[in-house]
Amino acid sequence: MTVDPRRVAAAHALLAQLGVSVEDLQAAPAEVPAMPTVAQYLPRVQAAASPSSCRTYGTYWARMVQAWGDWPLDTVAATDVEALQRDCAASALRRANGRGGRHAGENVISAARAFFTRAIADGFIAVGASPAHQVSKPRRLPSHRRALTARELADINTVARTSGNDVVLDALLLRLHTETACRRGGALALRLIDLDVRQGLVRLREKGETLRWQPITLDLAARLLEHAAARGAALPGDQLLRFRNGSGLTSRRYDQMWKRIGQRLPWVAAQNVSTHWLRHTTLTWVERNFSYGIARAYAGHTDNTGPATTTYIKADLQAVATALAALTGQPHPLATTLEELGFRG
């Protein structure tokens, strides 16, 4: 049989476009890896995820395995994800501040998206084929949290200092969160090495793997150091905040503290006031009395979501220290004058 040279040339041109050589065609075909099931693939996703992601999504990944454990990754459809979302929302624990399971529904979509994004990166499913990204998240409702009034904050502090089995610890916690506007996780992660008594600073590790130095009053810095020393913190890596028996503080102390305060102040229980309300209170005050940029820095916000101008609205450590000094009425070694910050009387 005579081979047409033009067809040979066309075949070579096509192979060149495909990036395939004649030798590739003659070689033994590569073995295509088998498509893993959801249960088989989850350990790889967990190994690649950060500790915070595992904490946030772990429950929902377990629900995915329960629902689709023996399904190959490429057989999960958007309808299956949406059905799981509704099931998680319906079975979510009902709390005083609940939103009908909306938070659980939002989290399961985020967890599924993280799972299938990893499957795309590993080449198991095609880009754009993630079933989780084809399901819309529930619209996030406005938060019911607000800034506390000066009287409300004073009442909360009074109750914390006059009730409970460790009023020193509770008073210290309220003061730390009021001065820094930090989250519970930031306070719980504090170590002895994170306290700079001379400069009046604490190093906060919070969500999103953020790390920053936050000004505190010199008086609070001294109290924190005394607290740590009295309760057994000696090594640089020892947890800073501790119970009276020397063990490290846990999040349960916050729950117990607010439950006790709510029993004595009914409006605290009715409105489900929590530590995060202190963050709202401080940041609202800073924004009203200084600027949006300084409030962003005070909060430790590093994202650029929102208007493009947020990229340029920044403040430094000195500006945050100046706001703290005004808030507490105590001088701070890093604070500057309002004129130096650009404020004019």
N, C-alpha and C positions, 0 to 999 in steps of 0.2 A: 504493500500500500504506500503510495507516494504522499509525503507530508507536505502540505501547503506552507511554504516559508512565511507567508503573510499571517497565517493563523498562529504559527510559532512566535512570530514577533509580537502579535497582539497578546498572546498568553504571557510572554515575558513582561510586557508593559503592564498588564493587569497585576501580575505578581509583585512587580516593583511598587505599584500603587498600594498594594496591601501590605508591603513590607515583608513578604515571604519569598524565600529562595527555593530553587529546585531541591537543594539539599534538605531544606526543612520538610518538604513534601515526602521525601524518601525516608526521613527519620521516623522512628517509632512514635506514634501519637502519645503525647503526655497524658498521664492519668488525671482526670478531672476529679478534684476532691469532692467527696460526698457532701451534700447539703446537711449541715447539722440541724438538730431540732432545737427548739427554744430552750429546753432544759439543758441540752449539751452545750449550748453556746453561752449561757448566762455566766458561768465561772470566768470566761475570758473577758466578758464585759465588766464584771466586778473587779477583776485584777487590774484593768486599765483605768477604772474610775477612781476619783479622789475619795478620801474618807468621808468628806461631807456629802458627796453625791451618793455614796453607799448608804449613809444614814437617811438621806432624804428619800431616795428611790427604792431602798431595799424592800420595804413592805410591798410596794407595787410590782417590783420585779418578781417577788414571790407569788403574787396573784397572777401574773402572766404565766408563770410556770404551772400553776395550778389549773389555769384555764386551757393553755396551749402547749403544755410540756412536751408532748410527743409529736408536735407538728413541725415539719421542716420550716425553716425561716421564711422561705418564699411562698408559703401557703397561707400565711396570716394576711387577712384582708382588712381594709379600712372599717368594714362593718363589724368585724370581730373586735377591733380596738374600741369602737364607739360603744359596743355592747358591754365591754369590760368597764369602760368609763362610767356608764350608767349604773352598773352593778356596784362599783366602788362608792359612787355618790350615795346610792340608796342604803348601803350598809355602813356608812361612816358613823362614827360615834356622835351622838347629839350632845353638844355642849352649849353653855349659855351664850357663847359668842359665835355659835355655828351659823353657817349660811346655807343650810339645807344640803350639805355635802358638796358644795361647789369647789371647796378647796381640795378635797380628795379627788374630784373629777379632773381638776386642773393638774394635780400632781401625777395622776396616772398617765395622762397624755405626755407630760414632760418626761416621765420615766420611759415610756415606750419610744419616744423620739430619741432619747439618749441611747437606748438599746439598738434601734435600727440604724442610727447614724454610725454606730460602731460596725454593724454588719455591712453597711455600704463601704466603709473604709477598708474592711477586710476582703471586699470583692465578692461577698456572697449574694448580695442583691444589687441591682443596678441603681445608679443615681436617679433620683426621682421616683423610685419604686417603693419608698418607705410608706407602709400603710398608716403609720402614726402621724406622718406629716400631712396626710389627706383628711385628717379630722381636726376641726377647729377646737381650740381651747374655750372653755366657758369664759364669758366676759367677766373680768374681775370687778367686783363691786367696790364702791368707795369705802374706806376704812371708817369704822365708828369711833376710832380713837380720837382724842382731842388733847389740847394742852390743859393741864390742871391749873386752877386758880391758885393764888398765893395762899389763901385760906385752906383750900383742899389739901395742898401739899404740906402745909403746917400740921393739919390734923392727922394726916397719914404718918408723918414723922413722930408726932407725939404718941400715937398708939404703938408704933414700932418700938419706941424707947421705953415704954412703960408696961409692956406685956410680953409674954413668951419666955422661953427658957434660955435665950441667948440674945439679950437686947443689945449688947455691944456689937455682935456680928450683924444684926439686922440694921442697926443705925449706920454702920459702916457701909453696908451694901447700898442703902438708899442714898447716902451721900456720894458714893462712888458713881452711881448711875446718874445722879442729878448733875454732878460736875462734868462728867465725861460724855454723857448721852450714849454710852456704850450699850451693846446688847448683852443679854445674859451670857451668851457664849464667850464674848470677849472677857467678861469678868472671871468666868470659870477657868479660862485658859491662862490667866495671869500666873507667872512664876516669880520667884524672888529676884531673878536676874532682870525681870521686866520693869523693875521699880528703880527710878533715878530720883533719889531723895533730894540731892543738891539742886538739880535743875527743875524739880517738880514735874516729872513726866512718868507716864506708864506706857508700856508697849502693848498695843492691843492687836490680837489676832481674831478676826471676825470672818463672817461668811464671804465666800468668793475668794478665799485664801488671801484676803487683804491683810496688810501689816502696816501699822503706823504708830508713831509716838504721839500721845495725847497729853496736853497739859492738865495738871491737877494742882490744887493749892499746896503750898509747902506744909501746911498744917495737916492736910489729908495724907500727904506722902509720909509724914512722920508717924501718923496714926497707923497707917498700913504696915510700916516697918515694925512698929511696936507689936502690932497684932500678930504678924508672921513670926517674930522672935518668941513671943510668949506661947505660941501654939506649936512650936517645933520645927518651923521652916529654917533650915540651916544651909543647905546646899543651893547653888544657883538655880538648879532645875526644879527645886521643890515648889509645889503649888503655894501661891501667896495666901489665898483666902482659905481659912480652916475652921473646922468645928472645935469645940472646947477639948475634945479628946485627942486632937492633933490630926485627925483624918481630913483629907481634902474636901472642900465644899462641893456639893452636888446640886443639880437643878431642883431637887425635891425641897431644898430649903426655901427657895423662892415660892413654890406652890404652898407650902405650909405657912409662910409669912403672910402672903396675900389672903389666904383663907382666914387666918386669925384677924387680920385687919378688917376684912369684910364682915366678920361677925360683930365687930365693935362699931364699924361705920357702914350701915346698911347700903348707902349709895355706892360704896366701893364694890360690894357684891352684886348689886343690881346692874351696874354698868360694866361689870367684869373688868375693873381696873387692874392693870398688870404692870410689870417693870417697863414694858415698852411705852407706857404712857409717860414715864419720866423722860424718855428720849424725845417724845413729841413736845413735852413741856419745855425742855431746855432748848431744843432746836428752834421752836417757835419764837422763844424770847430772843435768841441770837439773830434770827432773820429779821424780826421787827426792830431791834435796836441797832443792828449793824448792817448786814447785807446778805443777800442770797448766796453770794460766793463764799462768804465766811461761814455761813450756816452749812453749806455743802462740805467745806473742809472740816468743820467741827464734827459733822456726821460721819466723815470718812468715806463719802461718796466719791467714787473714781470713774463711774460710767459716764458716757457722753450721749446718753439717750436724751431726746427732747430737742429743742431748738439748737441750731448750729452754734449759737453764741455761748452755750454751756462749755464749749471747748476752751473758751477764753476767760470764763468766770472762775478764777482760781484764787486761793488765799494760802498764805504760808503759815508756818507754825507760830510765828510771832503774832499774826492776826488772831489766831485761835486763842493764844494766851491772853491777848488783850481783851477779847470778849469774855473769857473766863474771869479775869480780874474784875471786870465791870459787873458780871453776874454775881460773884461771891463777895465783892467789896474787899477782897484781899489782894495785895500786890503779888505779882508773879515775876520771877527773874527774866523771863523771855518777853514780857509784855512791852509794847511801845505806846507812845501817846496816840490819841485819836488823830491829831494833826499829821503824824507820820504815816498813819494809815490812809490819809486822804480825806478825812472828815473835817468839815469846816463848821465852826459855830455860827 
